Amino acid sequence: EAQVTQNPRYLITVTGKKLTVTCSQNMNHEYMSWYRQDPGLGLRQIYYSMNVEVTDKGDVPEGYKVSRKEKRNFPLILESPSPNQTSLYFCASSPYGLDEQYFGPGTRLTVT
Amino acid sequence: DAKTTQPPSMDCAEGRAANLPCNHSTISGNEYVYWYRQIHSQGPQYIIHGLKNNETNEMASLIITEDRKSSTLILPHATLRDTAVYYCIVSSWRSGGGADGLTFGKGTHLIIQP
């Protein structure tokens, strides 16, 4: 089944403790992206990647890192999480970027 | 600034066509119109997109006005499972390369009534 998977689905952590949210797609898509969703603010793009080893900032990249070492994986790294990064995070992929994007199920992160 | 304007909520009777409007008066020539929906807190689901011509797929139809300043998403026979928040988005390639991210606004909460 074609899908985007994210792990973990739920995470509660403390300020400053590094964490990684994994994202994987099995559709051989070139383009992958991370979004965060906050009440009243909608979804906002954090980082995106056009291909392996090619990443770029979205609209809200501060406090996040990403890497794209393999086509299928696009992990989101929070080196020193803070409470303002408490949010619902979505990973997405698409063949080239401007076409249909497939979203993962989301990761609900709470930073205390 | 928001690129699109949508009503915050709409109701539609089950079995009827749901027509969701979107204004995008500042759209530029290379920007596409996309529609996604999100059911509760699940990942958004792609519905349809277009540039200038009307488009139809198995889920919906997209009608874009000739001046491209507004569009309408039509769900031809709405069911209870179509209750969701519907997002209208305009997007294009970034000037430095790479697709412009999809900026989701607040969307329209469509409620299908039995």
Interface residues (C-beta under 8 A of the other chain):
Chain A: V4 Y31 S33 Y35 Q37 G40 G42 L43 R44 Q45 Y48 M50 D56 G58 D59 L88 F90 A92 Y96 G97 L98 D99 E100 Q101 Y102 F103 G104 P105 G106 R108
Chain B: Y32 Y36 S41 Q42 G43 P44 Q45 Y46 H49 Y87 S91 S92 W93 R94 G96 G97 G98 A99 G101 L102 T103 F104 G105 K106 G107
